[in-house]
Amino acid sequence: MPLQSLPNELLGECFAYLETSKPVIKSLRLVSKRIHALSSPYLLTHFRISFDRQSAQDLDFIAKHPIFSRSISSVSIDVSYYDRILAESLRRFAEHSSTELYYKIEVMERTVRLRQFGSPEQHDSLLNAFCIIDQWEAVVRPDWGNTPEEAITEYQKLLLSTHGKYVELFTEQEKIMAEEGHFNRLIAAFQGFNNLKKIVIEDYRRKKLKKFDVAGRLSHEGLEAECLEKSRWKGSFRTAMDTQQPMHLIARLFKGLAGTSIRPQIFEINLTAPADMRCINLSTPALDAVCKTLSRAERCYLSIKDWQRRGSLVEDIDRSAEELIGLCNLTTAFFSSKYLKEMHLGLDDYPAFGEFPQMALPELVKLPLNAPSLSRVYFRNVPLRLEDIREFVTSTKELEWLNLYNPYLLSGTWVEALDALRKLEKLSHVEMKSPRGCEFGVWREQDPPEEEVLAKYILRESEKNPLIGWADVV
């Protein structure tokens, strides 16, 4: 039987009978090394931090633990938040909760219908769930304050009690965010993680798929959990236009890290696009702190997703260049390390619904790139001009892996763009999915040749540019 399969209780009993003589202690050290080698992959290597009291206590415990403080190599910082708008207004909370519940019921109903499964009870539960929305919408009405106690329904009482809990969570969050000592403890804990290599800042995370449970999600506990979810930076349909994103958290974090010796090898930022991007506006000292913190970073990933305001294409989704200045300043500082080996820049869904791009690669990343070891690049929905591509190619001679997902060409032609990319002599892997602009149009009125055909030409595995004469043929 291998050592790693032995129960901890059995190992503990074995060690309890060891004598304190030197030969036995020497043998014990050998066994201990073997156990450590086998158990290391199973130690706590990742820790997620939220701005609440329990998370702060857990962080203090982990930072002072003799083993876990050395095993932590990755930290995620959750910057989703309890929204002041929802905490200060029962009416706004009821609006938000009923709208979000409506979306979720629609998704569950569609899932049941498309996958053709679900018991009759589940179908009935989904149909009856719309009455919950009606009861919650009643709380929004101006005459709600005159509702007698005996007329308040069970689901309305649930909403009222849940709002009280939301207010408590918001109050706790605000106290912690206002404590200068909390940030000091946070940075001190990071310094205690001797093996820290990766830091992630995010306002969302992918949830693990659970068993499809209609009854559970529509139970009192399930509804309460949905109502108490934190807000992403995008906000919701009801709050997106006037919510206040906690950008100061990111600024304080980078300033704190810059004052230490912490220089992570990997840094990642994943945020949803606020309705007004002007909230992403770091001061010059904060941008300097970003550059300093990431001065030795080898892999940097930044993703801004869901660019439709309020999640709706009906809204005015044009975003001016002035609105995007702060984001461009952040990305430029974020990708400033001269030690970069890999960079990912994702602008998922940008530009939204036919909007003409108001920023391009030179606004997002300083060109020419000063990263001589850069070997892997992933650009998602990043607009480019022909001259940008040429300058990018000139400064990335060591590039081996390139993925251009939904690139939007703003000037020149795709024929010239392919010729420019072909000059990346060390390139061994290239992907170009769904190119837009120029010959392909805004809506890709004409589909390009197969992706493999484009890749072969860029990798110099074929001689003829597949786009020459292509537009005339189609």
VMD Tcl script that draws the C-alpha trace (Angstrom):
set ca {
  {0.00 0.00 0.00}
  {1.49 3.42 -0.95}
  {2.22 5.86 1.86}
  {-0.21 8.52 0.62}
  {-3.14 6.10 0.93}
  {-2.63 5.52 4.66}
  {-5.18 7.28 6.88}
  {-3.87 10.17 8.99}
  {-5.14 8.42 12.12}
  {-2.97 5.36 11.41}
  {0.12 7.49 10.76}
  {-0.52 9.38 13.99}
  {-0.68 6.12 15.96}
  {2.58 4.93 14.37}
  {4.42 8.14 15.30}
  {3.06 7.98 18.86}
  {5.17 4.87 19.55}
  {8.45 6.29 18.26}
  {11.19 6.64 20.84}
  {13.16 9.83 21.38}
  {16.51 8.21 20.62}
  {18.66 9.76 17.88}
  {18.44 6.82 15.42}
  {14.65 6.84 15.62}
  {14.49 10.63 15.21}
  {16.77 10.36 12.18}
  {14.45 7.77 10.65}
  {11.47 9.94 11.49}
  {13.00 12.86 9.58}
  {13.39 10.69 6.50}
  {9.78 9.56 6.78}
  {8.68 13.15 7.35}
  {10.41 14.29 4.17}
  {8.69 11.53 2.26}
  {5.29 12.45 3.67}
  {5.90 16.13 2.86}
  {6.81 15.30 -0.72}
  {3.63 13.30 -1.16}
  {1.33 15.68 0.66}
  {2.59 18.98 -0.79}
  {0.25 18.91 -3.80}
  {-2.70 18.57 -1.43}
  {-1.81 21.49 0.81}
  {-3.74 24.76 0.69}
  {-2.22 26.63 -2.26}
  {-4.94 29.18 -3.04}
  {-6.82 31.64 -0.83}
  {-9.75 33.89 -1.73}
  {-10.21 37.20 0.06}
  {-13.45 39.15 0.42}
  {-14.07 42.38 2.28}
  {-15.97 40.95 5.22}
  {-15.10 40.13 8.83}
  {-14.95 36.34 8.39}
  {-12.57 36.61 5.44}
  {-10.32 38.92 7.45}
  {-10.20 36.41 10.31}
  {-9.45 33.54 7.93}
  {-6.66 35.57 6.35}
  {-5.06 36.26 9.74}
  {-5.21 32.55 10.59}
  {-3.67 31.44 7.28}
  {-0.95 34.10 7.40}
  {0.17 32.96 10.87}
  {-0.07 29.23 10.16}
  {3.42 27.66 9.99}
  {2.54 25.42 7.02}
  {-0.22 27.14 5.08}
  {1.61 30.47 5.08}
  {4.36 28.74 3.11}
  {2.09 26.73 0.82}
  {-0.06 29.61 -0.45}
  {1.07 30.46 -3.99}
  {-2.06 32.16 -5.34}
  {-4.44 34.75 -3.89}
  {-7.74 35.96 -5.35}
  {-9.21 39.27 -4.20}
  {-12.98 39.55 -4.61}
  {-13.93 43.17 -5.36}
  {-17.64 42.51 -5.86}
  {-19.62 44.51 -3.33}
  {-22.82 45.11 -1.44}
  {-24.40 48.09 -3.18}
  {-25.21 51.25 -1.23}
  {-28.19 51.87 -3.51}
  {-29.78 48.57 -2.49}
  {-28.90 48.90 1.18}
  {-30.40 52.39 1.54}
  {-33.64 51.79 -0.35}
  {-36.08 48.93 0.17}
  {-37.82 49.96 -3.03}
  {-34.62 49.65 -5.11}
  {-33.81 46.35 -3.38}
  {-37.25 44.97 -4.26}
  {-36.91 46.16 -7.88}
  {-33.48 44.59 -8.20}
  {-34.46 41.30 -6.53}
  {-37.63 40.83 -8.57}
  {-35.87 41.58 -11.87}
  {-32.98 39.23 -11.11}
  {-35.43 36.50 -10.06}
  {-37.34 36.97 -13.32}
  {-34.12 36.41 -15.31}
  {-33.26 33.30 -13.33}
  {-36.75 31.81 -13.68}
  {-36.59 32.39 -17.43}
  {-33.24 30.61 -17.61}
  {-34.50 27.67 -15.55}
  {-37.67 27.47 -17.62}
  {-35.66 27.50 -20.86}
  {-33.35 24.81 -19.49}
  {-36.27 22.55 -18.64}
  {-37.81 23.11 -22.07}
  {-34.66 22.69 -24.20}
  {-33.23 19.73 -22.32}
  {-36.65 18.14 -22.12}
  {-36.31 17.00 -18.57}
  {-37.87 17.90 -15.28}
  {-40.75 16.51 -13.32}
  {-44.28 17.91 -13.54}
  {-43.68 19.36 -10.07}
  {-40.70 21.34 -11.40}
  {-42.76 22.72 -14.28}
  {-45.50 23.76 -11.85}
  {-42.95 25.34 -9.49}
  {-41.57 27.50 -12.29}
  {-45.02 28.62 -13.37}
  {-46.02 29.44 -9.80}
  {-42.72 31.27 -9.19}
  {-43.91 34.26 -11.20}
  {-46.34 35.04 -8.38}
  {-43.30 35.65 -6.16}
  {-42.19 38.36 -8.57}
  {-45.64 39.97 -8.46}
  {-45.56 40.00 -4.66}
  {-42.11 41.57 -4.60}
  {-43.08 44.16 -7.20}
  {-45.90 45.21 -4.87}
  {-43.26 46.39 -2.39}
  {-42.09 48.91 -5.01}
  {-45.44 50.68 -5.21}
  {-45.81 54.08 -3.49}
  {-48.67 52.84 -1.29}
  {-46.65 49.93 0.15}
  {-46.18 51.78 3.42}
  {-49.92 51.63 4.04}
  {-50.07 47.84 3.73}
  {-51.47 46.31 6.97}
  {-49.36 43.68 8.71}
  {-51.88 40.90 8.14}
  {-51.86 41.57 4.37}
  {-48.10 41.06 3.99}
  {-47.48 37.71 2.33}
  {-44.93 35.08 3.30}
  {-42.68 35.94 0.35}
  {-42.90 39.66 1.10}
  {-41.85 38.99 4.68}
  {-38.91 36.99 3.30}
  {-37.92 39.97 1.14}
  {-38.12 42.37 4.09}
  {-36.02 40.17 6.38}
  {-33.50 39.58 3.58}
  {-33.15 43.33 3.04}
  {-32.38 43.70 6.74}
  {-29.58 41.13 6.38}
  {-28.33 42.93 3.26}
  {-28.11 46.19 5.23}
  {-26.08 44.43 7.94}
  {-23.68 42.97 5.37}
  {-23.31 46.36 3.68}
  {-22.61 48.08 7.01}
  {-19.94 45.51 7.89}
  {-18.37 45.91 4.46}
  {-18.20 49.70 4.78}
  {-16.57 49.48 8.22}
  {-13.90 47.11 6.94}
  {-13.20 49.17 3.83}
  {-12.83 52.29 5.97}
  {-10.31 50.64 8.30}
  {-6.77 51.56 7.31}
  {-5.59 48.74 9.55}
  {-7.45 46.18 7.44}
  {-5.42 47.04 4.35}
  {-2.24 47.04 6.40}
  {-3.06 43.53 7.68}
  {-3.90 42.45 4.14}
  {-0.55 43.59 2.78}
  {1.27 42.16 5.82}
  {-0.38 38.79 5.19}
  {0.78 38.87 1.59}
  {4.31 39.48 2.80}
  {4.01 36.42 5.03}
  {3.16 34.19 2.06}
  {6.71 33.19 1.14}
  {5.63 31.26 -1.95}
  {3.19 33.84 -3.36}
  {3.46 33.94 -7.15}
  {0.01 34.89 -8.41}
  {-2.53 37.58 -7.50}
  {-5.99 37.81 -9.05}
  {-8.45 40.72 -8.77}
  {-11.98 39.88 -9.89}
  {-15.58 40.94 -9.45}
  {-17.02 37.59 -10.50}
  {-16.09 33.94 -10.65}
  {-17.50 31.00 -12.50}
  {-19.71 28.94 -10.23}
  {-19.47 25.20 -10.23}
  {-22.40 23.57 -11.96}
  {-24.76 22.05 -9.45}
  {-27.53 19.55 -9.90}
  {-30.54 21.19 -11.53}
  {-32.66 21.88 -8.46}
  {-35.71 24.04 -9.08}
  {-37.20 23.43 -5.65}
  {-33.94 24.32 -3.92}
  {-33.46 27.58 -5.80}
  {-37.06 28.63 -5.18}
  {-37.04 27.66 -1.50}
  {-36.76 30.39 1.13}
  {-33.08 29.61 1.58}
  {-32.44 29.66 -2.17}
  {-34.29 32.93 -2.72}
  {-32.51 34.57 0.21}
  {-29.12 33.47 -1.12}
  {-29.93 34.95 -4.55}
  {-31.01 38.26 -3.02}
  {-27.84 38.48 -0.90}
  {-25.47 38.02 -3.82}
  {-22.86 40.75 -4.20}
  {-22.91 43.10 -7.17}
  {-20.50 42.87 -10.05}
  {-19.01 46.13 -11.34}
  {-21.45 46.07 -14.22}
  {-24.31 46.29 -11.77}
  {-27.73 44.91 -12.65}
  {-30.44 46.09 -15.02}
  {-31.88 48.15 -12.15}
  {-28.65 49.53 -10.67}
  {-26.13 49.75 -13.52}
  {-26.63 53.44 -14.31}
  {-26.05 54.80 -10.80}
  {-24.08 52.21 -8.82}
  {-20.66 53.22 -7.47}
  {-17.86 50.74 -8.14}
  {-15.14 50.45 -5.43}
  {-12.25 51.47 -7.69}
  {-10.44 52.75 -4.60}
  {-9.87 49.13 -3.54}
  {-7.67 48.48 -6.57}
  {-5.80 51.75 -6.11}
  {-5.12 51.06 -2.42}
  {-4.09 47.50 -3.15}
  {-1.47 48.46 -5.73}
  {-0.16 51.30 -3.56}
  {0.18 48.89 -0.65}
  {1.94 46.23 -2.73}
  {4.28 48.78 -4.29}
  {5.56 49.66 -0.82}
  {6.66 46.06 -0.21}
  {9.07 43.64 -1.84}
  {6.16 41.65 -3.31}
  {6.59 41.39 -7.07}
  {4.24 38.65 -8.32}
  {5.16 36.64 -11.38}
  {1.53 36.35 -12.45}
  {-1.17 39.01 -12.13}
  {-4.74 38.84 -13.35}
  {-7.65 41.31 -13.40}
  {-11.15 40.16 -14.38}
  {-13.91 42.78 -14.27}
  {-17.29 43.38 -15.87}
  {-17.61 46.66 -17.77}
  {-19.35 49.40 -15.73}
  {-22.10 51.39 -17.45}
  {-19.82 54.43 -17.21}
  {-16.18 53.48 -17.74}
  {-15.01 56.80 -16.32}
  {-15.07 55.17 -12.88}
  {-11.89 53.31 -13.92}
  {-9.65 56.31 -13.42}
  {-6.50 55.76 -11.37}
  {-4.40 58.71 -10.28}
  {-0.82 59.11 -11.50}
  {0.64 57.81 -8.18}
  {-1.68 54.78 -8.38}
  {-0.61 54.06 -11.97}
  {3.03 54.34 -10.90}
  {2.24 51.80 -8.16}
  {0.80 49.43 -10.78}
  {4.00 49.69 -12.83}
  {6.18 49.15 -9.77}
  {4.18 46.19 -8.44}
  {4.27 44.47 -11.84}
  {7.83 45.45 -12.70}
  {8.96 41.81 -12.62}
  {5.73 40.15 -13.76}
  {6.11 37.46 -16.41}
  {2.46 36.75 -17.13}
  {-0.28 39.39 -17.08}
  {-3.94 38.80 -17.88}
  {-6.58 41.54 -18.04}
  {-10.20 41.01 -19.05}
  {-13.10 43.48 -19.22}
  {-16.31 41.74 -20.31}
  {-20.03 42.45 -20.91}
  {-19.81 45.86 -22.56}
  {-23.54 46.46 -23.06}
  {-24.81 49.07 -20.63}
  {-27.29 47.47 -18.21}
  {-26.86 44.24 -20.15}
  {-29.23 45.60 -22.78}
  {-28.66 46.37 -26.45}
  {-31.56 48.86 -26.31}
  {-29.43 51.28 -24.27}
  {-27.08 53.82 -25.84}
  {-23.94 51.69 -26.03}
  {-21.66 54.16 -27.78}
  {-18.64 54.77 -25.57}
  {-16.58 57.85 -26.37}
  {-12.79 57.96 -26.40}
  {-12.96 60.31 -23.42}
  {-14.88 57.70 -21.41}
  {-12.18 55.09 -22.11}
  {-9.08 57.14 -21.19}
  {-8.88 55.75 -17.65}
  {-9.10 52.14 -18.85}
  {-6.37 52.75 -21.43}
  {-4.11 54.25 -18.75}
  {-4.66 51.18 -16.57}
  {-3.93 48.66 -19.34}
  {-0.81 50.56 -20.42}
  {0.56 50.43 -16.86}
  {-0.57 46.84 -16.39}
  {1.41 45.54 -19.37}
  {4.55 47.59 -18.72}
  {6.85 44.85 -17.37}
  {9.94 44.30 -19.51}
  {10.04 40.69 -18.24}
  {6.70 39.76 -19.81}
  {6.59 36.31 -21.35}
  {2.83 36.07 -21.77}
  {0.08 38.67 -22.03}
  {-3.69 38.31 -22.38}
  {-5.88 41.33 -23.12}
  {-9.58 40.56 -23.40}
  {-12.34 43.07 -24.21}
  {-15.16 40.54 -24.47}
  {-18.15 41.83 -26.52}
  {-16.38 45.07 -27.48}
  {-17.47 46.91 -29.52}
  {-21.06 46.09 -28.64}
  {-23.74 45.76 -31.31}
  {-22.13 47.68 -34.17}
  {-20.53 50.42 -32.08}
  {-17.45 51.80 -33.83}
  {-14.33 51.26 -31.67}
  {-12.98 54.39 -29.99}
  {-9.71 52.81 -28.89}
  {-7.10 50.61 -30.51}
  {-3.98 48.68 -29.52}
  {-1.62 51.71 -29.12}
  {-4.04 53.27 -26.61}
  {-4.21 50.03 -24.63}
  {-0.57 48.94 -24.77}
  {2.53 51.04 -25.24}
  {4.04 50.35 -28.66}
  {6.66 49.30 -29.47}
  {6.51 46.68 -26.73}
  {9.57 46.61 -24.49}
  {9.37 42.91 -23.58}
  {12.14 41.03 -25.38}
  {11.13 37.64 -23.89}
  {7.45 37.88 -24.87}
  {6.48 34.55 -26.42}
  {2.68 34.23 -26.01}
  {-0.01 36.83 -26.80}
  {-3.80 36.58 -26.69}
  {-5.88 39.55 -27.88}
  {-9.67 39.21 -27.64}
  {-11.86 41.84 -29.36}
  {-8.91 44.24 -29.50}
  {-9.22 46.81 -32.34}
  {-6.11 47.22 -34.52}
  {-4.83 49.46 -37.27}
  {-2.49 48.16 -39.95}
  {0.35 50.32 -38.64}
  {-0.29 48.93 -35.12}
  {0.14 45.37 -36.37}
  {3.38 46.26 -38.12}
  {4.79 47.97 -35.03}
  {3.67 45.06 -32.85}
  {5.41 42.57 -35.16}
  {8.61 44.62 -35.19}
  {8.82 44.61 -31.38}
  {7.91 40.93 -30.77}
  {10.51 38.98 -32.71}
  {10.53 36.15 -30.12}
  {6.78 35.56 -30.35}
  {5.92 31.85 -30.67}
  {2.16 31.75 -29.91}
  {-0.47 34.25 -31.08}
  {-4.26 34.19 -30.73}
  {-6.30 37.00 -32.29}
  {-9.92 36.39 -31.30}
  {-12.46 38.58 -33.11}
  {-9.89 41.23 -34.12}
  {-11.33 44.45 -35.57}
  {-9.15 46.04 -38.28}
  {-9.64 49.82 -38.41}
  {-7.34 50.75 -41.31}
  {-5.48 49.15 -44.18}
  {-6.61 45.77 -45.50}
  {-6.60 42.24 -44.14}
  {-4.40 41.24 -47.07}
  {-1.72 43.60 -45.76}
  {-2.37 42.52 -42.16}
  {-1.67 38.87 -43.00}
  {1.52 39.86 -44.80}
  {2.64 41.80 -41.72}
  {1.91 38.89 -39.34}
  {3.82 36.57 -41.64}
  {7.02 38.36 -40.61}
  {6.85 36.79 -37.13}
  {9.54 34.28 -38.01}
  {9.54 32.32 -34.73}
  {5.78 31.91 -34.67}
  {4.79 28.24 -34.35}
  {1.10 28.59 -33.44}
  {-1.46 31.14 -34.59}
  {-5.23 31.41 -34.33}
  {-7.41 34.06 -35.91}
  {-11.10 33.66 -35.13}
  {-13.89 35.82 -36.58}
  {-11.92 38.80 -37.96}
  {-13.95 41.97 -38.62}
  {-13.48 45.32 -40.29}
  {-12.20 46.33 -43.73}
  {-12.87 43.50 -46.20}
  {-15.03 41.60 -43.70}
  {-17.21 44.54 -42.69}
  {-18.63 45.42 -39.29}
  {-21.12 42.55 -39.27}
  {-18.89 40.15 -41.20}
  {-21.11 40.36 -44.26}
  {-18.62 38.00 -45.91}
  {-17.11 35.06 -44.08}
  {-13.32 34.77 -44.41}
  {-11.53 31.64 -45.62}
  {-11.13 28.80 -43.14}
  {-9.06 29.63 -40.08}
  {-6.56 26.89 -40.94}
  {-5.95 28.49 -44.35}
  {-5.15 31.86 -42.77}
  {-2.91 30.21 -40.17}
  {-0.93 28.28 -42.76}
  {-0.14 31.45 -44.66}
  {0.91 33.38 -41.54}
  {3.13 30.45 -40.49}
  {4.73 30.45 -43.98}
  {3.41 26.95 -44.73}
  {1.80 28.25 -47.93}
  {2.98 30.92 -50.36}
  {-0.15 32.60 -51.71}
  {-2.03 35.08 -49.54}
  {-5.51 33.47 -49.31}
  {-7.22 36.88 -49.24}
  {-5.82 38.13 -52.55}
  {-8.75 38.09 -54.96}
  {-10.95 36.50 -52.30}
  {-13.39 39.43 -52.12}
  {-13.92 39.29 -55.89}
  {-14.73 35.57 -55.75}
  {-17.30 35.81 -52.96}
}
mol new
graphics top color blue
foreach p $ca { graphics top sphere $p radius 0.5 }
foreach p [lrange $ca 0 end-1] q [lrange $ca 1 end] { graphics top cylinder $p $q radius 0.2 }
display resetview
